[in-house]
Amino acid sequence: MLPAIIKSEKMKKLILLSLLTLSIFSGYSQQDAQYTQYMYNTININPAYAGSRGVLSIFGLHRTQWVGIDGAPITNTFSLNTPIKNSNIGFGLSVINDRIGPSDETSISADISYSINTSDKYKLSFGVKATANLLNIDFNKLNIYNPGDQLSQYNIDNKFSPNIGAGIYYHSDQTYIGLSVPNFLETKHFDKGQYVFSSNSIASEKMHYYLIAGHVFDLSSNLKLKPAFLTKMVKGAPLQVDLSANLMFNDKFTLGAAYRWSAAGSLMAGFQVNSNWFIGYGYDMEVTKLSNYNSGSHEIFLRYELFKKYDKIISPRFF
């Protein structure tokens, strides 16, 4: 009886991994990397965010998703953005590496923004993004049950595809709302009829529409509350809605919770080490049947900001 149970569990995991792989390399749209702490990582989805913090901001993030499932997504992100001195222009650079199953994709982006003062407190920023994508797929990492399957003979090695995107970002020190499309061009990495295949395209990347917003409420002199949301829409995939709320204590500690609609619940924590360094951690627990096969997702980030000695920081930005 025990061997049968073990065999059944192995079969479930094999089916799960197969479905995960198929969801990535089928003719359906491929999703961009997702983040729990998106409010600190806005530059990756909205180029108009570049320079909005008013200082040079350097950001690094590591995310391990669905721990316990072989081939589950692992994402590493590095970015920097800064305002250009004595101008309304902001500039940003970012590198994202996303590994899922047999695929390894790296995106290198440059962002330019231009801001207009709409009042004493608010600015309206416009941004454009230029991206270079490099995709590698090693089909030999998959379980090949048919030795004659010619798919395994045609790996994808550093396939280059350019893209462009744009966004708008309306913001103050306490409020923000943004709308963006990071990639306008649809990319098909394996077209129908390429090589010897007659199947549909593999890894088709389509436009992603992002809407984000948040506001900081001063509950007291030492306590702030910031609710926020992110909505992502892409053809061929379910609508993603992320709702979150963070509390900041004494401008130092942050604690929060989030819910990704019909997908996961999250806990977040952060610490403002000093005026330059901020560190954050997020944990996701699936609310779907996928939770039976993994122990959750972990996300950690580190942000460094370069303030000049004469810069006066009234309160650390929540976003």
C-alpha positions as CSV (number, residue, x, y, z in Angstrom):
1,M,0.0,0.0,0.0
2,L,2.8,2.4,0.9
3,P,4.7,2.1,-2.4
4,A,1.4,2.8,-4.2
5,I,0.9,6.0,-2.1
6,I,4.5,7.1,-2.9
7,K,4.0,6.4,-6.5
8,S,0.8,8.3,-6.5
9,E,2.5,11.3,-4.9
10,K,5.3,11.2,-7.4
11,M,2.8,11.1,-10.2
12,K,0.9,14.1,-8.8
13,K,4.2,16.1,-8.7
14,L,5.1,15.0,-12.2
15,I,1.7,16.1,-13.5
16,L,2.0,19.4,-11.7
17,L,5.5,20.0,-13.1
18,S,4.2,19.1,-16.6
19,L,1.3,21.6,-16.3
20,L,3.7,24.3,-15.1
21,T,6.0,23.7,-18.1
22,L,3.1,23.6,-20.5
23,S,1.7,26.9,-19.1
24,I,5.1,28.5,-19.9
25,F,5.8,27.0,-23.3
26,S,2.3,26.6,-24.8
27,G,0.6,28.9,-27.3
28,Y,-0.9,30.9,-24.4
29,S,0.6,34.2,-23.3
30,Q,3.7,34.2,-21.0
31,Q,3.4,36.2,-17.9
32,D,5.9,38.8,-16.7
33,A,7.7,38.1,-13.4
34,Q,5.4,38.9,-10.4
35,Y,6.4,40.5,-7.1
36,T,4.8,40.7,-3.7
37,Q,6.5,44.0,-2.8
38,Y,5.7,45.8,-6.1
39,M,5.3,49.1,-4.3
40,Y,9.1,49.3,-3.8
41,N,9.8,47.9,-7.3
42,T,7.7,50.2,-9.5
43,I,10.5,51.0,-12.0
44,N,10.3,47.5,-13.5
45,I,6.7,47.9,-14.6
46,N,6.4,51.7,-15.1
47,P,9.2,53.8,-16.7
48,A,7.5,57.0,-15.5
49,Y,8.7,56.1,-12.0
50,A,12.3,56.9,-12.9
51,G,13.7,59.7,-10.7
52,S,10.4,60.2,-8.8
53,R,12.1,59.6,-5.4
54,G,14.3,62.6,-6.0
55,V,17.6,60.8,-5.3
56,L,19.8,58.0,-6.7
57,S,18.0,54.8,-5.7
58,I,19.6,51.4,-6.2
59,F,17.5,48.3,-5.7
60,G,18.1,44.6,-5.6
61,L,15.6,41.7,-5.2
62,H,15.6,38.0,-5.0
63,R,12.4,35.9,-5.3
64,T,12.0,32.2,-4.9
65,Q,8.5,31.0,-5.8
66,W,6.7,27.8,-4.9
67,V,9.6,26.3,-2.9
68,G,9.6,22.6,-3.2
69,I,8.5,22.4,-6.8
70,D,11.3,21.6,-9.3
71,G,11.6,24.2,-12.0
72,A,9.5,26.8,-10.1
73,P,10.2,30.4,-10.9
74,I,13.3,32.1,-9.5
75,T,13.6,35.8,-10.1
76,N,16.5,38.2,-9.6
77,T,16.2,41.9,-10.1
78,F,18.6,44.8,-10.1
79,S,17.7,48.4,-10.9
80,L,18.8,52.0,-10.4
81,N,17.0,55.3,-11.1
82,T,17.8,58.9,-10.5
83,P,16.7,62.4,-11.4
84,I,18.9,64.3,-13.7
85,K,20.2,67.4,-11.9
86,N,18.5,70.7,-12.7
87,S,15.9,69.2,-15.0
88,N,12.5,67.5,-15.0
89,I,14.1,64.3,-16.5
90,G,14.6,61.0,-14.7
91,F,16.7,58.1,-15.9
92,G,16.6,54.4,-14.9
93,L,18.3,51.1,-15.7
94,S,17.1,47.6,-14.7
95,V,18.1,44.0,-15.2
96,I,15.7,41.1,-14.6
97,N,16.6,37.4,-14.7
98,D,13.7,35.0,-14.6
99,R,14.3,31.2,-14.5
100,I,11.4,28.8,-15.0
101,G,11.9,25.2,-15.7
102,P,14.1,24.8,-18.7
103,S,14.0,28.5,-19.6
104,D,16.3,31.3,-18.5
105,E,15.3,34.8,-19.6
106,T,17.2,38.1,-19.0
107,S,15.7,41.5,-19.7
108,I,17.8,44.7,-19.8
109,S,15.9,47.9,-19.8
110,A,16.6,51.7,-20.0
111,D,13.9,54.2,-18.8
112,I,13.5,57.9,-19.4
113,S,10.9,60.0,-17.7
114,Y,9.7,63.6,-17.8
115,S,7.8,65.3,-15.0
116,I,5.4,68.2,-14.9
117,N,4.4,70.0,-11.7
118,T,0.6,70.1,-11.6
119,S,0.5,71.7,-8.2
120,D,2.6,72.5,-5.1
121,K,2.4,68.8,-4.1
122,Y,1.7,66.7,-7.2
123,K,3.6,65.8,-10.3
124,L,2.6,64.1,-13.5
125,S,5.4,62.0,-15.0
126,F,5.6,60.4,-18.5
127,G,8.0,57.6,-19.2
128,V,9.3,55.4,-22.0
129,K,11.1,52.1,-21.7
130,A,13.5,50.3,-24.2
131,T,14.2,46.6,-23.4
132,A,16.5,44.0,-24.8
133,N,15.4,40.4,-24.0
134,L,17.7,37.4,-24.2
135,L,16.0,33.9,-23.9
136,N,17.6,30.5,-23.4
137,I,15.6,27.3,-23.3
138,D,17.3,23.9,-22.7
139,F,14.8,21.3,-23.6
140,N,17.1,18.6,-22.4
141,K,16.1,19.6,-18.8
142,L,12.7,18.2,-19.5
143,N,11.7,14.5,-19.3
144,I,11.9,13.3,-22.9
145,Y,9.6,10.2,-23.1
146,N,9.9,10.0,-26.9
147,P,13.6,9.7,-28.0
148,G,12.5,10.6,-31.5
149,D,11.0,13.9,-30.4
150,Q,13.0,16.5,-32.4
151,L,12.0,19.3,-30.0
152,S,14.9,18.3,-27.7
153,Q,17.4,18.9,-30.6
154,Y,16.5,22.5,-31.0
155,N,17.3,24.5,-27.9
156,I,17.0,28.3,-27.9
157,D,20.3,30.0,-27.2
158,N,20.4,33.7,-26.4
159,K,17.5,34.6,-28.7
160,F,17.4,38.4,-28.9
161,S,14.1,40.4,-29.0
162,P,13.8,44.1,-28.6
163,N,10.8,45.8,-27.0
164,I,9.4,49.2,-26.1
165,G,7.0,50.4,-23.4
166,A,5.5,53.5,-21.8
167,G,3.7,54.7,-18.7
168,I,2.3,57.6,-16.8
169,Y,2.7,58.2,-13.0
170,Y,0.8,60.8,-11.0
171,H,2.3,61.3,-7.5
172,S,3.0,63.3,-4.4
173,D,4.9,62.4,-1.2
174,Q,1.8,60.5,0.0
175,T,-0.2,59.4,-3.0
176,Y,0.5,57.7,-6.3
177,I,-1.4,56.2,-9.2
178,G,0.2,54.8,-12.4
179,L,-0.8,53.2,-15.7
180,S,1.7,51.4,-17.8
181,V,2.5,48.9,-20.6
182,P,6.1,47.8,-20.2
183,N,6.2,45.9,-23.5
184,F,4.1,46.9,-26.5
185,L,5.6,44.4,-29.0
186,E,4.3,40.7,-29.0
187,T,7.2,38.3,-29.2
188,K,6.9,34.7,-30.4
189,H,10.1,32.8,-29.6
190,F,9.2,29.7,-31.7
191,D,6.9,30.4,-34.6
192,K,4.8,27.8,-36.3
193,G,6.7,26.0,-39.0
194,Q,10.1,27.0,-37.6
195,Y,12.6,24.1,-37.9
196,V,10.6,20.9,-38.2
197,F,7.7,21.8,-35.9
198,S,4.1,22.2,-36.9
199,S,2.9,23.1,-33.4
200,N,1.8,26.6,-32.3
201,S,4.4,29.2,-31.2
202,I,6.2,28.6,-27.9
203,A,6.5,31.3,-25.2
204,S,4.4,34.0,-26.8
205,E,4.8,37.2,-24.8
206,K,1.9,39.7,-25.1
207,M,1.2,43.2,-23.8
208,H,0.7,43.5,-20.0
209,Y,-1.4,46.4,-18.7
210,Y,-0.6,47.6,-15.2
211,L,-2.7,49.9,-12.9
212,I,-1.2,50.7,-9.5
213,A,-2.2,53.1,-6.8
214,G,-1.6,53.8,-3.1
215,H,-2.0,56.5,-0.4
216,V,-0.3,57.1,2.9
217,F,-2.5,58.0,5.9
218,D,-1.0,59.7,9.0
219,L,-2.7,57.9,11.8
220,S,-0.5,59.6,14.4
221,S,2.9,61.2,14.6
222,N,4.5,57.8,14.9
223,L,2.2,55.6,12.8
224,K,1.4,55.6,9.1
225,L,-0.9,53.4,7.1
226,K,-0.6,52.8,3.3
227,P,-3.2,50.7,1.4
228,A,-2.2,49.9,-2.2
229,F,-3.3,47.8,-5.1
230,L,-1.9,46.5,-8.4
231,T,-4.0,45.2,-11.3
232,K,-2.4,43.3,-14.2
233,M,-4.2,42.4,-17.3
234,V,-2.9,40.3,-20.2
235,K,-4.8,38.6,-23.0
236,G,-5.0,34.8,-22.4
237,A,-4.4,34.9,-18.7
238,P,-6.6,35.6,-15.6
239,L,-6.9,39.1,-14.3
240,Q,-4.5,39.6,-11.4
241,V,-5.5,41.9,-8.5
242,D,-3.1,42.5,-5.6
243,L,-4.4,44.3,-2.5
244,S,-2.1,45.3,0.3
245,A,-1.8,47.3,3.5
246,N,1.3,48.4,5.3
247,L,1.9,50.0,8.7
248,M,5.0,52.1,9.3
249,F,6.1,52.6,12.9
250,N,8.4,55.5,13.9
251,D,9.5,55.9,10.3
252,K,11.6,52.7,10.8
253,F,9.6,49.5,10.9
254,T,7.0,48.4,8.4
255,L,4.6,45.4,8.7
256,G,2.0,44.5,6.2
257,A,-0.3,41.9,4.6
258,A,-1.4,41.4,1.0
259,Y,-3.8,39.2,-0.9
260,R,-3.5,38.2,-4.6
261,W,-7.0,37.5,-5.7
262,S,-7.7,33.7,-5.8
263,A,-4.0,33.0,-5.7
264,A,-2.0,33.8,-2.5
265,G,-1.9,35.6,0.9
266,S,1.2,37.4,1.9
267,L,3.0,38.9,4.9
268,M,5.6,41.7,4.5
269,A,8.1,43.3,6.8
270,G,10.7,46.1,6.3
271,F,13.3,48.0,8.3
272,Q,14.8,51.4,7.5
273,V,18.4,50.8,8.8
274,N,19.4,54.4,8.3
275,S,18.7,57.2,5.8
276,N,20.4,55.2,3.1
277,W,19.6,51.5,3.6
278,F,16.2,49.8,3.6
279,I,15.6,46.0,3.7
280,G,12.4,44.2,3.2
281,Y,11.0,40.6,3.2
282,G,7.8,39.1,1.9
283,Y,6.3,35.6,2.2
284,D,3.5,34.2,0.1
285,M,1.3,31.2,0.9
286,E,-0.9,29.8,-1.9
287,V,-4.6,29.6,-1.3
288,T,-5.1,27.2,-4.2
289,K,-4.5,23.5,-4.4
290,L,-1.0,24.3,-5.4
291,S,-0.3,24.8,-1.7
292,N,-0.3,21.0,-1.3
293,Y,2.9,20.8,-3.3
294,N,5.0,23.7,-2.1
295,S,6.0,25.6,1.1
296,G,5.3,29.1,-0.1
297,S,7.3,31.8,-1.9
298,H,10.1,34.0,-0.4
299,E,11.1,37.5,-1.5
300,I,13.8,39.7,-0.1
301,F,15.1,43.1,-1.3
302,L,17.7,45.7,-0.4
303,R,17.5,49.4,-1.4
304,Y,20.3,51.9,-1.1
305,E,19.7,55.7,-1.7
306,L,22.3,58.3,-1.9
307,F,21.4,61.4,0.0
308,K,23.7,64.5,0.1
309,K,24.6,65.9,3.4
310,Y,22.4,69.0,2.9
311,D,19.3,66.9,1.9
312,K,16.7,67.0,4.6
313,I,14.6,63.9,4.9
314,I,11.3,64.6,6.6
315,S,10.0,61.1,6.4
316,P,11.1,58.0,4.5
317,R,9.0,57.4,1.3
318,F,6.6,54.4,1.6
319,F,6.9,53.7,-2.2
